[in-house]
Amino acid sequence: MYFSPTLRPRGKRYDRSDSLFTNQEDLVKRAGHAVCLTEFTPARLDHLGFVNRLLQTFCEIDICCAHVNTYSAYIAGALSMYSTGGNTISQLYIARGYSPILDNIYNKLSSFQIGPFTLARTTSGQYANYRDYSMFANTKWDVTVQFPLGVVDVTTTCGSKSNINLLEFLWDTTAIFAFQM
């Protein structure tokens, strides 16, 4: 992976495209109803409500975000287990743009609030030299889950409608596939 002052996987910036979201909206307008991936039904519930609420919170404050690694495939039932090392769930990426939470991340605050979540930076030597990566313990209710958080460079401010395209960008540039025999 290519590291720079702002993360650009394989040297690329994310262009903040929301074309997949726009295509879905157009389809809904024409068909009256349209649901992509109707066959997708989460098979496992481990932390699913927690993760859904976290992603919803980011979308509500118009931050483009996406989960990568094997957790999503585990929830979908495609894999029987997920692994990210230690007691973490998944890599969470957010698009760098104007957002008050980015100051908290880049200034290495020990903890801060995002909606109903408390994010507390954990000591993780593996991310010490990378400005765009941090390990956080996220707490809501009585649940605490750790996420490695990465910040992706974008050409301009990115909104939550770009989430689908950000995920596609990350799969194309950073995703490592896990195969099961």
N, C-alpha and C positions, 0 to 999 in steps of 0.2 A: 504494500500500500504506500502511496505517496503522501507524505506529511508536509504541510506548509503552515505559515502563520494562521491561515484559515483552511480548514480541511477541504481539499479538492481531490476526491478519489480519482486515481489515474490521471491527475492533472486537469480534470474537468470541473467546471462550475455547474451547478444546477441552474437551469434557465427559468425556473419558477413556472413552467408551463402548467396550465390546468386544462389541457385539451381533452384528456379522458373524462374529466368531470363535465366539461362542456358537451362532449358527445353524449354522455348519459342524460344530461338535461334535455338535449335535442330529441333523443329517443323517447323520453317521457312525454314531451310535448306532442310528438307525432303519434305515438301509440296510446297515449292516455295513461298508460302504466308500463313500467319496465323495471325489472329487477335483474341486475347482473348476478351471475353466480348463484342461481336459485338452489343449486344442489349443495351449496356450502351450509352445513349445519355443524356448529361446534360440537365435537365429540367428547371433549373433556372440559371440566370447569375449573381446574386449578388456577386460581388467581384471575380468571376471565373477567369477573365483574370489576375487580380492581383495575386491570389493564384497560378495559372499556372506559371506565370513568376517568382514568388518567388521560387517555387520548381525547375524550370528549372535552375535558378541561382545557387541553391545549387548543382544540378547535374553537372553543368558546372565546378564547382570547386571541384568536386568529393567528395561531402559530402553526406552521406546516410541520408535521411530524410523521414518523413511521417507525415501526418495529421491524427488525430483521433478525436473522439467525433462525434457529430451529423451533422456537417457542410457538410461532404461528402455525407451523406444520403439525406440531404436537397437539395444539388445541383443535385443529381441523381433523385430527385422527389419522393423518398421513404418516406420522412417526409415532412409535410407542414411547419415546422419551425425548427430552430436549436436554441439550448440554451447552452451557456457556461458561462453565467453570465456577466453582464455589456455589453460593446460594443466590445466584442471580437468575433472572428470567431471560432477558433478551437485550440486545443492543437497541437503545432508543436514540434515533437521530432527530434533530430539529434543524430547520433551515434558518441560517443566520439572516436576520433582518432587523427591523426596528422592533425591539421588544424589551421591556424593563427587566425581564428575567435574565437576559443575556449578561447584563452588568453583574448580576449576582453570580452567574457561572464564571465569567471571565475574571472577576475580582476575587474568586476563590472564597466566597463567604462560606462559613461553616454550616449554616442552615438558613433556609428561607421558605416562604409560603408561596404556593401556586394554587389558588382556589382552596379546596379542602385538603390539599396535600402539603405535608411538610417534607421538604427535601433536605437531607443532611449529608454533607460530603463525608465520604468514608476515606480512610487512609488506604490508598492503593498505589504502591510504588510503580506499577507498570504504566500508569498514566501521568506520572509526575512531570515528565518532560514534554508532554503534549498539551498545548493550550486548548485544543478543541475536544479533548476527552477528559471525562471525570467519572468517578464512581459515586453514585448517590444511593442512600437508603431512603426510600419513599414511604411515608407513613400516612395512612388514612384509616379511620376507625381503630381497630386493634391489630391491623395487618401492616407489616413492614416488609417491603420487597426491594431488593437491590437491582439497580439498572446501571450498566455502563451507558453514559450519555455522550453522544458525539454531536458536534455542530458542523453542518455542511455549508460551504460557501455558496452563495447565490448571487446572481448578477444584479438583482434588484429585490426590493421587499417582496416577500412571498406570503400569501394568505392561505388559510386552511383549505380552500378549494383546490389547492395544488397537491394535497396529500397523496392522492392516487399516483400522480405523476412522480412525486418525490420517491415513493416506494419503487416505482418502475426504474427510476434513475439509480437508486441504491442497488437494486437487484442486478442491473447491468454493469455497475462499476465496482461493487464491493462484496456482493453476496457470495458466500461459500456454501456450496450445496452439501447436504448430509445425505448419504445414501445408506440404505438398509437392505441387506440381502434377505 
